[in-house]
Amino acid sequence: MLGLYKLARPVLFKLEPEKAHRMTLKIMKSGLMPVPPRIKASELEQQIWGLTFPNPVGLAAGFDKNAEVIGPALSLGFGFTEVGTVTPRPQAGNPPPRVFRDVKSQSIINRMGFPNEGLRVFEENFERFKHEEVPPPGVVGINIGMNKDQKDPAADYITLIKHFAKKADYLTVNISSPNTPGLRNLQDEDTLRALLKQLIASLNNAVGEYPPPPLLVKLAPDLTEEQQEQIAGVLLETGVSGIVLTNTTVARPESLPQAFRSHPGGLSGPHLRKASTQIIRNFYRLTKGKLPIIGVGGVSNGRHAYEKIRAGASLVQLYTGLVYRGPEVAHLMCQELMACMRKDGLSNISRAIGADHRNNNGGAESAA
Ligand SMILES: Cc1cc2nc3c(=O)[nH]c(=O)nc-3n(C[C@H](O)[C@H](O)[C@H](O)COP(=O)(O)O)c2cc1C
């Protein structure tokens, strides 16, 4: 399988990034993508929010914006996939080109601006997956966003919550993409408090007597420590279920080539790794470990995932790592994670969550 990707990668990387992505989705949909053997390991399995995650490695939002390849993504060995960002109405996004690779640093800058086919098409695709005869195991979250021309952001989030409250395993409120004007302002303390109160009320309304799915909030890596403190307070106060940390960054390390780093948009990949892990560490401390965190940003191997988990993440996600390491990445990461756990003598990955906050000697099991 690795051999096949080694052959395919130079061809894909010759194509303009979005074209390569469309081709990848086509191959995944056709069923021609070779799949690795499934790792079924009880030491990687966890129950979080009442959901069973077969392993903690997930596919991040943005890869499958229209919920077209849920089954094929889970078949690659991901324990969960977050589809979207979906907006109520279809929209074209920003004019292309809007995705840029820097192969040397294994980074991506994107300013896509939520191009997607809107909730109707998304829902049809999602239903098709739900009715598959034998869907692969795994959790499916839906990442929701607002249309670019929406003046009242809460209205779009509420429309999507009403639609998907009974369908999604979990919902992520995306307020951190740098490519929708004004979106990140929703992270301001008072705005966020008011928004989340409305969204949680509409979620409870939408499910009636049934328990609501967990509502998560996805944040930016560019928040100041003061903002992080304020947001943590709001998240605890309003009763959201978890946090996705983080989206892409607007920061540009000097070491990136000038031509690449001058593209406006959000940077993802290795240069985001440390910043996102630090924010995970901060939020785990600020929330006293009460809100499960999905750690995302620059993860491409098991050691990176383990680092984020020890800092406080319960689960991890990746996007850029899949582009550069290929379709075997989830499978490989699960094996590498198990090697990290064996080294520390851990019987289940849950024992590693937040281990750095308990001691520093690597003996997470005894510290847990
Ligand atoms: C091309 C591209 C499109 C993305 N689109 C979305 C999106 O629609 N919604 C979202 O919440 N995050 C989106 N992201 C951000 C990723 O989900 C993730 O948070 C970020 O890329 C950091 O992880 P990584 O370093 O593993 O890529 C996108 C990322 C990339 C590279």
The ligand as an ORCA input file, in Angstrom:
! r2SCAN-3c Opt
* xyz 0 1
  C      -7.089     22.686      2.983
  C      -7.623     22.792      4.387
  C      -8.984     23.044      4.580
  C      -9.489     23.142      5.879
  N     -10.832     23.355      6.062
  C     -11.338     23.388      7.314
  C     -12.728     23.523      7.532
  O     -13.531     23.587      6.593
  N     -13.184     23.583      8.818
  C     -12.340     23.479      9.895
  O     -12.801     23.525     11.042
  N     -11.012     23.320      9.713
  C     -10.503     23.260      8.465
  N      -9.150     23.084      8.299
  C      -8.271     23.025      9.488
  C      -7.973     21.588      9.922
  O      -9.141     20.923     10.328
  C      -6.968     21.600     11.097
  O      -7.560     22.234     12.206
  C      -5.658     22.315     10.754
  O      -5.291     22.085      9.415
  C      -4.510     21.878     11.647
  O      -4.248     20.500     11.528
  P      -3.106     19.876     10.577
  O      -1.815     20.585     10.899
  O      -3.093     18.419     10.908
  O      -3.550     20.122      9.182
  C      -8.625     22.984      6.995
  C      -7.264     22.717      6.780
  C      -6.756     22.611      5.501
  C      -5.292     22.318      5.309
*
